[in-house]
Amino acid sequence: MQQPSETLSIVSEEAVVEKQDVVTGKVRVSTRTETVEELVSAVLTEENVSVERIPLNQDITTIPAVRVEGDVTIIPVVEEILVVEKRLVLREELHVRRFVSQRTVQTPVTLRKQHAVVEREDTNPNEEDR
């Protein structure tokens, strides 16, 4: 005889985790902007200069230094020239062009006109009746 066989089932359990969104409360966020006006002051300084050219054309033996007299700074400008001979040199030419243009202009003008009115008067109006 055969022995009856027994069958055993092997069972395993598995865990399945699921997530679900659940609303549990609400939050409202708002912002508020506040403006504040302030007066800002600043000191602005402006400096202007004027440059005046003073022609001197003097012969000198040494280069003068920059100097300050009061509120004026004096900067010497020197030129070294070679003097060998005297000659006539044409330094430049000025080319002057004349342009003529015409345009029609309408403008109100007051004109005066005189008329001579001559009326004759008889010195003796009754002379004709005679």
C-alpha positions as CSV (number, residue, x, y, z in Angstrom):
1,M,0.0,0.0,0.0
2,Q,0.8,3.3,-0.7
3,Q,0.7,6.0,1.7
4,P,-1.5,8.8,1.2
5,S,0.5,11.9,0.3
6,E,-0.2,15.1,1.9
7,T,0.1,18.3,0.1
8,L,1.2,21.3,1.9
9,S,0.6,24.7,0.4
10,I,3.2,27.4,1.1
11,V,1.6,30.7,1.5
12,S,3.4,34.0,1.9
13,E,2.0,37.3,2.7
14,E,3.1,40.5,1.1
15,A,2.6,44.0,2.4
16,V,1.4,46.6,-0.1
17,V,1.7,50.2,1.0
18,E,-0.4,52.8,-0.7
19,K,-0.5,56.6,-0.1
20,Q,-3.5,58.7,-0.5
21,D,-3.7,62.5,-0.3
22,V,-6.1,63.6,2.3
23,V,-7.0,67.3,2.8
24,T,-6.8,68.0,6.5
25,G,-6.9,71.8,6.4
26,K,-6.3,74.9,4.2
27,V,-3.9,77.8,4.5
28,R,-4.4,81.2,2.8
29,V,-1.3,83.3,2.3
30,S,-1.5,87.0,1.3
31,T,1.0,89.8,1.1
32,R,0.6,93.4,1.9
33,T,2.9,96.1,0.5
34,E,3.4,99.3,2.4
35,T,5.0,102.3,0.9
36,V,6.7,105.0,2.9
37,E,7.8,108.3,1.4
38,E,10.9,109.9,2.7
39,L,12.7,113.1,1.9
40,V,16.3,112.6,1.0
41,S,18.6,115.5,0.8
42,A,22.0,115.6,-0.9
43,V,24.5,118.4,-1.5
44,L,25.4,118.7,-5.1
45,T,28.5,120.6,-6.1
46,E,29.0,121.9,-9.6
47,E,32.3,123.3,-10.7
48,N,32.7,125.3,-13.9
49,V,35.9,126.6,-15.4
50,S,36.6,129.2,-18.0
51,V,39.8,129.1,-20.1
52,E,41.2,132.3,-21.3
53,R,44.0,132.3,-23.8
54,I,46.5,135.2,-23.4
55,P,48.9,135.4,-26.3
56,L,52.3,136.6,-25.2
57,N,54.9,135.7,-27.9
58,Q,57.8,136.5,-25.6
59,D,61.3,135.1,-25.9
60,I,62.3,133.2,-22.7
61,T,65.4,131.3,-21.6
62,T,63.8,128.7,-19.4
63,I,60.4,127.0,-19.3
64,P,58.2,128.7,-16.6
65,A,56.5,126.5,-14.0
66,V,52.8,126.1,-13.5
67,R,51.7,128.7,-10.9
68,V,48.6,129.6,-9.0
69,E,47.6,133.3,-8.5
70,G,44.5,133.5,-6.3
71,D,41.9,131.3,-7.8
72,V,43.6,131.3,-11.2
73,T,45.9,128.5,-12.3
74,I,48.4,129.7,-14.9
75,I,49.8,127.0,-17.3
76,P,52.5,128.3,-19.6
77,V,52.5,126.9,-23.1
78,V,55.9,127.1,-24.8
79,E,57.0,126.3,-28.3
80,E,60.6,125.7,-29.3
81,I,61.3,127.2,-32.7
82,L,64.5,127.1,-34.8
83,V,65.4,130.5,-36.1
84,V,67.7,130.3,-39.1
85,E,66.3,132.6,-41.7
86,K,63.4,134.8,-42.4
87,R,61.1,133.6,-45.1
88,L,57.5,133.9,-46.2
89,V,55.5,130.8,-45.4
90,L,51.9,130.2,-46.5
91,R,50.5,128.5,-43.4
92,E,47.0,128.0,-44.6
93,E,44.3,129.1,-46.9
94,L,40.7,130.0,-46.1
95,H,38.3,128.8,-48.7
96,V,35.1,130.8,-48.4
97,R,32.2,129.5,-50.4
98,R,29.1,131.5,-51.1
99,F,25.8,129.8,-51.3
100,V,22.8,131.6,-52.6
101,S,19.4,130.3,-51.8
102,Q,16.0,131.7,-52.5
103,R,12.7,131.2,-50.9
104,T,9.3,132.8,-51.3
105,V,7.9,134.3,-48.1
106,Q,4.4,135.7,-47.6
107,T,4.0,138.2,-44.9
108,P,1.4,140.8,-44.2
109,V,2.5,144.3,-45.1
110,T,0.7,147.6,-44.4
111,L,0.7,149.8,-47.5
112,R,-0.4,153.5,-47.4
113,K,-2.1,155.0,-50.4
114,Q,-3.2,158.6,-50.7
115,H,-5.8,160.0,-53.0
116,A,-6.4,163.6,-53.8
117,V,-10.0,164.7,-53.8
118,V,-10.6,168.0,-55.5
119,E,-14.0,169.7,-55.0
120,R,-14.8,173.0,-56.6
121,E,-16.7,175.6,-54.8
122,D,-18.3,178.6,-56.5
123,T,-17.3,181.8,-54.8
124,N,-20.5,183.6,-55.8
125,P,-23.4,181.2,-56.3
126,N,-25.9,183.8,-57.3
127,E,-23.9,185.3,-60.2
128,E,-25.4,182.8,-62.6
129,D,-28.9,184.0,-61.8
130,R,-28.2,187.5,-63.1
